[in-house]
Amino acid sequence: MKNNTSKEYENILEINHLQTSFFTKNAEIKAVDGLSFTIPKKKTLGVVGESGSGKSITSLSIMRLIDNPGKIVGGEIYFKGEDLLQKSESEMRKIRGNEISMIFQEPMTSLNPTLTVGQQISESYITHQELSKKEAKQKSLEMLKLVGIPSPKKRLKQYPHELSGGMRQRIMIAMALACDPDLLIADEPTTALDVTIQAQILDLINELQDRLGMGVLLITHDLGIVAETCDYVAVMYGGQVMEFADVKSLFTHPKHPYTVGLMKSIPPHDRDVEGDLDVIKGSVPSPVEMPNGCRFAPRCPFATDLCHQKLPNIETDSYGNQIRCWIYSDEWDGDPEVNVHAKTTEGTT
């Protein structure tokens, strides 16, 4: 059963200076380095960034599913006011799939091919809510109806390979929501699905969020999805948050050069594009060879010596938005009149 703590909490999830590393014989690879963000109750946070930015490692860290040679080496992960890093493994097993659930990227590899759909959904009810097999089967049937699965009685008896990609993803959502979690982590929940199915899955998550009142952490590389579904956005790069803001602020006035670069790489929906789309030159740095200064400096058109030499701190403004960039600090040694948005978009009308 759920552990309903009486302690008051403002945010369903609050991460402070999280550090997750992988250790080799010769080095410590910092996959997530000093990560901080919050998710208020009943709100959705989108985490965006290129592949290799640390998004999925962040989700696995929250679930305490980092395996050797990986390890969470620092920070705090407060869920409903309590630090998950202070929980024992037995306590975490009671939380996973019950109070915090996760939808993984690829449902075909996440579902057990040897068990029927009904058996896999029922497991959550039997484990966390101590229901009988008969009761769990009935609850599973109700959950399949909730996520819009046609012929739900038939689907309960089927195996994952007998279902389409979109249906398997709905099964994953049904499993994740079986115990009415307080927090849902969705890691690229619409990857490899066609646009129509993508829209249906996202609408379903939003509808269920409204009905169940849960917080959602949505990990994606698709800024269009973020604009449609999220309340807040964290832009990750090189294992760190570069910018954190409410979704309106981020899309109307992005501050970090990396965020602006991501925005400019999106094809406009209201006009034809003449020539090539903008791209961010270079690639995400290898975790083994991170730059000495700002992680984005080697690709940034505004980088100065300071950017290459010293890592900027993340600063919070009066609205709660955050930025990790020397341009907005008193130490900035470049052009004091630099306008990141205007200069990055110059000549790209």
ZAKE-732429 format. One record per residue (C-alpha): residue number from 1; residue in one letter; x, y negated, z. Coordinates in Angstrom, 3 decimals, padded with zeros to 6 digits. Layout:
BEGIN
BAKE NUM a X Y Z
...
***
This chain:
BEGIN
BAKE 1 m 000.000 000.000 000.000
BAKE 2 k 001.109 -003.620 -000.427
BAKE 3 n 003.048 -005.349 002.305
BAKE 4 n 001.188 -008.638 002.644
BAKE 5 t 003.634 -010.789 004.580
BAKE 6 s 002.120 -013.523 006.707
BAKE 7 k 005.050 -015.829 005.996
BAKE 8 e 004.045 -018.867 003.952
BAKE 9 y 005.810 -019.334 000.630
BAKE 10 e 005.500 -021.982 -002.071
BAKE 11 n 006.995 -019.995 -004.956
BAKE 12 i 006.295 -016.377 -005.824
BAKE 13 l 009.963 -016.071 -006.842
BAKE 14 e 012.963 -018.219 -005.956
BAKE 15 i 016.450 -017.324 -007.144
BAKE 16 n 019.439 -019.158 -005.651
BAKE 17 h 022.974 -018.898 -007.078
BAKE 18 l 022.541 -015.298 -008.249
BAKE 19 q 025.742 -013.583 -009.355
BAKE 20 t 025.736 -010.191 -011.078
BAKE 21 s 029.026 -008.741 -012.317
BAKE 22 f 030.287 -005.620 -014.042
BAKE 23 f 033.665 -004.298 -012.967
BAKE 24 t 036.301 -002.658 -015.152
BAKE 25 k 039.770 -001.494 -014.167
BAKE 26 n 041.223 -004.840 -015.141
BAKE 27 a 038.499 -007.441 -014.810
BAKE 28 e 035.260 -008.684 -013.306
BAKE 29 i 032.742 -009.504 -016.033
BAKE 30 k 030.273 -012.133 -014.822
BAKE 31 a 027.054 -011.320 -016.674
BAKE 32 v 024.968 -013.670 -014.506
BAKE 33 d 026.879 -016.465 -012.824
BAKE 34 g 025.271 -018.862 -010.344
BAKE 35 l 021.706 -018.523 -011.657
BAKE 36 s 018.955 -020.523 -009.941
BAKE 37 f 015.280 -021.006 -010.822
BAKE 38 t 011.802 -020.725 -009.303
BAKE 39 i 008.385 -019.444 -010.353
BAKE 40 p 005.433 -021.082 -008.548
BAKE 41 k 002.412 -018.987 -007.630
BAKE 42 k 000.200 -018.009 -010.602
BAKE 43 k 002.547 -019.678 -013.119
BAKE 44 t 004.583 -018.383 -016.069
BAKE 45 l 008.289 -019.032 -016.504
BAKE 46 g 009.825 -018.403 -019.908
BAKE 47 v 013.518 -017.468 -019.978
BAKE 48 v 015.055 -018.091 -023.398
BAKE 49 g 018.470 -017.834 -024.970
BAKE 50 e 020.440 -015.902 -027.565
BAKE 51 s 021.322 -012.233 -027.157
BAKE 52 g 024.093 -011.897 -024.601
BAKE 53 s 023.003 -014.885 -022.520
BAKE 54 g 022.103 -012.749 -019.484
BAKE 55 k 018.300 -012.660 -019.714
BAKE 56 s 017.785 -008.916 -019.331
BAKE 57 i 020.480 -008.589 -016.641
BAKE 58 t 018.555 -011.240 -014.713
BAKE 59 s 015.363 -009.179 -014.837
BAKE 60 l 017.158 -006.010 -013.778
BAKE 61 s 018.807 -007.898 -010.930
BAKE 62 i 015.414 -009.033 -009.622
BAKE 63 m 014.240 -005.412 -009.674
BAKE 64 r 017.508 -004.267 -008.037
BAKE 65 l 018.110 -001.893 -010.937
BAKE 66 i 021.758 -002.748 -011.645
BAKE 67 d 023.765 000.473 -011.921
BAKE 68 n 027.516 001.045 -011.573
BAKE 69 p 029.825 -000.460 -012.675
BAKE 70 g 027.463 -003.398 -012.171
BAKE 71 k 026.754 -005.067 -008.843
BAKE 72 i 024.922 -008.088 -007.470
BAKE 73 v 027.798 -009.896 -005.765
BAKE 74 g 026.139 -013.064 -004.496
BAKE 75 g 023.078 -015.248 -004.194
BAKE 76 e 019.523 -014.855 -003.002
BAKE 77 i 016.335 -013.498 -004.607
BAKE 78 y 013.334 -014.628 -002.568
BAKE 79 f 010.077 -012.868 -003.419
BAKE 80 k 007.056 -014.079 -001.439
BAKE 81 g 009.468 -015.723 000.991
BAKE 82 e 011.644 -012.675 001.655
BAKE 83 d 015.120 -011.995 000.228
BAKE 84 l 015.059 -008.844 -001.905
BAKE 85 l 018.828 -008.503 -001.559
BAKE 86 q 018.334 -007.791 002.146
BAKE 87 k 015.883 -004.949 001.466
BAKE 88 s 016.883 -001.297 001.716
BAKE 89 e 016.488 000.970 -001.306
BAKE 90 s 013.469 002.654 000.291
BAKE 91 e 011.847 -000.755 000.796
BAKE 92 m 012.555 -001.680 -002.838
BAKE 93 r 010.898 001.532 -004.060
BAKE 94 k 007.708 000.385 -002.337
BAKE 95 i 007.944 -003.005 -004.054
BAKE 96 r 008.809 -001.841 -007.596
BAKE 97 g 005.722 -001.011 -009.607
BAKE 98 n 003.523 -002.211 -006.776
BAKE 99 e 004.240 -005.842 -005.906
BAKE 100 i 006.674 -006.448 -008.787
BAKE 101 s 006.148 -004.706 -012.129
BAKE 102 m 008.106 -004.823 -015.347
BAKE 103 i 007.338 -004.349 -019.030
BAKE 104 f 010.503 -003.213 -020.790
BAKE 105 q 011.601 -004.116 -024.319
BAKE 106 e 010.952 -000.829 -026.111
BAKE 107 p 007.932 001.181 -024.944
BAKE 108 m 008.939 004.338 -026.833
BAKE 109 t 012.138 004.680 -024.796
BAKE 110 s 010.513 003.504 -021.554
BAKE 111 l 007.622 005.976 -021.595
BAKE 112 n 008.236 009.600 -020.657
BAKE 113 p 007.737 011.698 -023.827
BAKE 114 t 006.914 014.842 -021.814
BAKE 115 l 003.993 013.362 -019.842
BAKE 116 t 000.573 012.279 -021.055
BAKE 117 v -000.521 008.659 -020.849
BAKE 118 g -002.903 009.538 -018.039
BAKE 119 q -000.185 011.221 -015.985
BAKE 120 q 002.151 008.228 -016.314
BAKE 121 i -000.409 005.613 -015.291
BAKE 122 s -001.776 007.786 -012.473
BAKE 123 e 001.688 008.074 -010.953
BAKE 124 s 001.569 004.439 -009.788
BAKE 125 y -001.759 004.919 -008.027
BAKE 126 i -000.673 008.167 -006.383
BAKE 127 t 002.708 006.785 -005.272
BAKE 128 h 001.780 003.283 -004.121
BAKE 129 q -001.922 003.487 -003.241
BAKE 130 e -002.011 007.104 -002.064
BAKE 131 l -005.023 007.984 -004.230
BAKE 132 s -006.001 011.533 -005.083
BAKE 133 k -005.375 012.811 -008.628
BAKE 134 k -009.080 012.461 -009.410
BAKE 135 e -009.226 008.888 -008.094
BAKE 136 a -005.996 007.990 -009.910
BAKE 137 k -007.371 009.372 -013.180
BAKE 138 q -010.510 007.240 -012.849
BAKE 139 k -008.418 004.137 -012.077
BAKE 140 s -006.204 004.882 -015.086
BAKE 141 l -009.256 005.084 -017.310
BAKE 142 e -010.466 001.709 -016.029
BAKE 143 m -007.020 000.203 -016.668
BAKE 144 l -006.963 001.454 -020.273
BAKE 145 k -010.328 -000.215 -020.810
BAKE 146 l -008.976 -003.418 -019.237
BAKE 147 v -006.049 -003.636 -021.674
BAKE 148 g -008.294 -002.976 -024.683
BAKE 149 i -007.333 000.605 -025.573
BAKE 150 p -009.986 002.176 -027.866
BAKE 151 s -011.319 005.628 -026.957
BAKE 152 p -009.644 005.484 -023.524
BAKE 153 k -010.698 009.005 -022.431
BAKE 154 k -008.964 010.439 -025.495
BAKE 155 r -005.818 008.348 -024.926
BAKE 156 l -005.407 009.617 -021.371
BAKE 157 k -004.678 013.083 -022.765
BAKE 158 q -002.286 011.939 -025.492
BAKE 159 y 001.509 011.687 -025.460
BAKE 160 p 003.456 008.482 -026.336
BAKE 161 h 004.549 009.748 -029.777
BAKE 162 e 000.893 010.087 -030.794
BAKE 163 l 000.255 006.344 -030.368
BAKE 164 s 001.113 003.267 -032.438
BAKE 165 g 003.693 000.695 -031.271
BAKE 166 g 001.024 -001.808 -030.270
BAKE 167 m -000.909 000.828 -028.342
BAKE 168 r 002.233 002.023 -026.547
BAKE 169 q 002.915 -001.553 -025.496
BAKE 170 r -000.613 -001.800 -024.092
BAKE 171 i 000.031 001.422 -022.185
BAKE 172 m 003.159 -000.181 -020.707
BAKE 173 i 001.089 -003.189 -019.650
BAKE 174 a -001.529 -000.902 -018.115
BAKE 175 m 001.187 000.868 -016.106
BAKE 176 a 002.734 -002.437 -015.029
BAKE 177 l -000.592 -003.883 -013.875
BAKE 178 a -001.972 -000.721 -012.298
BAKE 179 c -001.377 -001.898 -008.716
BAKE 180 d -002.267 -005.587 -009.260
BAKE 181 p 001.319 -006.893 -008.893
BAKE 182 d 002.091 -010.357 -007.557
BAKE 183 l 004.874 -010.745 -010.148
BAKE 184 l 005.049 -009.360 -013.687
BAKE 185 i 008.399 -009.339 -015.508
BAKE 186 a 007.937 -008.998 -019.275
BAKE 187 d 011.231 -008.436 -021.112
BAKE 188 e 010.654 -009.152 -024.814
BAKE 189 p 007.155 -007.606 -024.620
BAKE 190 t 006.353 -008.231 -028.287
BAKE 191 t 009.653 -007.213 -029.924
BAKE 192 a 009.182 -005.130 -033.106
BAKE 193 l 005.414 -005.732 -033.134
BAKE 194 d 003.669 -007.438 -036.053
BAKE 195 v 002.400 -010.987 -035.555
BAKE 196 t -001.238 -009.984 -035.020
BAKE 197 i -000.360 -007.443 -032.329
BAKE 198 q 002.057 -009.954 -030.734
BAKE 199 a -000.762 -012.453 -030.336
BAKE 200 q -003.074 -009.809 -028.867
BAKE 201 i -000.460 -008.697 -026.299
BAKE 202 l 000.312 -012.261 -025.196
BAKE 203 d -003.372 -013.160 -024.960
BAKE 204 l -003.895 -010.035 -022.884
BAKE 205 i -001.093 -010.950 -020.455
BAKE 206 n -002.494 -014.481 -020.077
BAKE 207 e -006.017 -013.189 -019.560
BAKE 208 l -004.903 -010.700 -016.926
BAKE 209 q -002.789 -013.341 -015.219
BAKE 210 d -005.854 -015.557 -014.857
BAKE 211 r -007.889 -012.627 -013.566
BAKE 212 l -005.292 -011.212 -011.159
BAKE 213 g -003.530 -014.449 -010.161
BAKE 214 m 000.006 -013.114 -010.657
BAKE 215 g 003.213 -014.939 -011.489
BAKE 216 v 004.890 -014.020 -014.793
BAKE 217 l 008.536 -014.036 -015.849
BAKE 218 l 008.561 -013.869 -019.656
BAKE 219 i 011.929 -013.122 -021.248
BAKE 220 t 012.076 -013.908 -024.949
BAKE 221 h 014.147 -015.440 -027.734
BAKE 222 d 011.027 -016.866 -029.396
BAKE 223 l 010.433 -020.513 -028.505
BAKE 224 g 007.068 -020.429 -030.253
BAKE 225 i 005.843 -017.850 -027.751
BAKE 226 v 007.184 -019.974 -024.888
BAKE 227 a 005.351 -023.071 -026.131
BAKE 228 e 002.054 -021.178 -026.266
BAKE 229 t 002.200 -019.198 -023.032
BAKE 230 c 004.568 -020.699 -020.433
BAKE 231 d 004.328 -023.385 -017.754
BAKE 232 y 008.096 -023.693 -017.205
BAKE 233 v 011.204 -022.809 -019.219
BAKE 234 a 014.727 -021.806 -018.229
BAKE 235 v 017.269 -021.979 -021.066
BAKE 236 m 020.124 -019.532 -020.449
BAKE 237 y 023.568 -019.427 -022.005
BAKE 238 g 026.629 -017.499 -020.946
BAKE 239 g 024.939 -016.148 -017.825
BAKE 240 q 023.904 -019.584 -016.566
BAKE 241 v 020.851 -021.850 -016.753
BAKE 242 m 021.657 -024.799 -019.006
BAKE 243 e 018.279 -026.497 -018.634
BAKE 244 f 015.128 -025.914 -016.582
BAKE 245 a 011.957 -027.944 -017.116
BAKE 246 d 008.201 -027.792 -017.432
BAKE 247 v 007.250 -026.671 -020.917
BAKE 248 k 005.940 -030.062 -022.067
BAKE 249 s 009.086 -031.910 -021.005
BAKE 250 l 011.349 -029.360 -022.639
BAKE 251 f 009.609 -029.433 -026.005
BAKE 252 t 009.021 -033.192 -026.161
BAKE 253 h 012.381 -034.299 -024.766
BAKE 254 p 015.025 -031.534 -024.576
BAKE 255 k 018.230 -032.766 -022.952
BAKE 256 h 020.916 -030.132 -023.263
BAKE 257 p 022.704 -029.915 -026.647
BAKE 258 y 022.114 -026.150 -026.639
BAKE 259 t 018.369 -026.577 -026.093
BAKE 260 v 018.215 -029.128 -028.883
BAKE 261 g 020.143 -026.783 -031.155
BAKE 262 l 017.646 -023.998 -030.483
BAKE 263 m 014.763 -026.357 -031.258
BAKE 264 k 016.279 -027.439 -034.551
BAKE 265 s 016.749 -023.837 -035.682
BAKE 266 i 012.976 -023.256 -035.644
BAKE 267 p 011.296 -023.659 -039.055
BAKE 268 p 008.674 -026.458 -038.903
BAKE 269 h 005.103 -025.207 -039.286
BAKE 270 d 003.694 -028.425 -040.755
BAKE 271 r 006.007 -029.029 -043.708
BAKE 272 d 008.288 -027.311 -046.205
BAKE 273 v 011.990 -027.102 -045.469
BAKE 274 e 014.399 -028.509 -048.027
BAKE 275 g 017.770 -026.798 -047.924
BAKE 276 d 019.060 -024.588 -045.141
BAKE 277 l 017.763 -024.561 -041.580
BAKE 278 d 019.998 -025.984 -038.869
BAKE 279 v 022.151 -023.450 -037.048
BAKE 280 i 024.277 -023.581 -033.929
BAKE 281 k 027.789 -022.922 -035.191
BAKE 282 g 029.796 -020.176 -033.556
BAKE 283 s 028.505 -017.421 -031.303
BAKE 284 v 027.749 -016.694 -027.661
BAKE 285 p 031.043 -016.144 -025.813
BAKE 286 s 031.969 -012.654 -024.689
BAKE 287 p 031.486 -012.186 -020.919
BAKE 288 v 035.094 -010.944 -020.882
BAKE 289 e 036.424 -014.219 -022.321
BAKE 290 m 034.305 -017.059 -020.952
BAKE 291 p 035.542 -020.619 -021.642
BAKE 292 n 037.245 -022.420 -018.746
BAKE 293 g 034.889 -025.383 -018.767
BAKE 294 c 031.294 -025.612 -019.939
BAKE 295 r 030.211 -022.306 -021.462
BAKE 296 f 028.714 -024.120 -024.455
BAKE 297 a 031.656 -026.484 -025.068
BAKE 298 p 033.253 -024.485 -027.953
BAKE 299 r 029.990 -024.847 -029.943
BAKE 300 c 028.890 -028.283 -028.758
BAKE 301 p 029.209 -031.236 -031.181
BAKE 302 f 029.617 -033.670 -028.253
BAKE 303 a 032.230 -031.782 -026.192
BAKE 304 t 035.124 -033.815 -024.756
BAKE 305 d 038.252 -032.776 -022.884
BAKE 306 l 036.247 -032.824 -019.653
BAKE 307 c 033.755 -030.306 -021.094
BAKE 308 h 036.543 -027.909 -022.070
BAKE 309 q 038.335 -028.198 -018.748
BAKE 310 k 035.692 -028.301 -016.036
BAKE 311 l 032.405 -026.463 -015.513
BAKE 312 p 029.510 -028.891 -014.921
BAKE 313 n 027.211 -028.447 -011.942
BAKE 314 i 023.479 -028.150 -012.486
BAKE 315 e 021.723 -031.355 -011.413
BAKE 316 t 018.052 -031.761 -010.459
BAKE 317 d 016.061 -034.917 -011.247
BAKE 318 s 013.142 -036.407 -009.313
BAKE 319 y 010.669 -034.294 -011.336
BAKE 320 g 012.351 -031.007 -010.454
BAKE 321 n 013.829 -030.550 -013.934
BAKE 322 q 017.442 -029.350 -014.103
BAKE 323 i 020.318 -029.938 -016.501
BAKE 324 r 023.875 -028.568 -016.639
BAKE 325 c 025.730 -031.011 -018.863
BAKE 326 w 028.489 -033.585 -018.325
BAKE 327 i 026.716 -036.090 -020.602
BAKE 328 y 024.232 -036.837 -017.817
BAKE 329 s 026.825 -037.200 -015.050
BAKE 330 d 028.883 -040.119 -013.760
BAKE 331 e 032.049 -038.243 -014.806
BAKE 332 w 031.163 -038.200 -018.516
BAKE 333 d 034.240 -039.345 -020.481
BAKE 334 g 032.612 -039.576 -023.897
BAKE 335 d 030.427 -042.198 -025.570
BAKE 336 p 028.190 -043.618 -022.779
BAKE 337 e 025.458 -044.344 -025.335
BAKE 338 v 025.324 -040.817 -026.737
BAKE 339 n 021.803 -039.659 -027.583
BAKE 340 v 021.909 -035.878 -027.770
BAKE 341 h 018.542 -035.478 -029.433
BAKE 342 a 018.989 -038.208 -032.025
BAKE 343 k 022.530 -037.242 -032.986
BAKE 344 t 021.800 -033.544 -033.135
BAKE 345 t 018.822 -034.135 -035.410
BAKE 346 e 020.484 -036.781 -037.558
BAKE 347 g 019.917 -036.142 -041.241
BAKE 348 t 017.545 -033.245 -040.703
BAKE 349 t 014.187 -034.856 -041.429
***
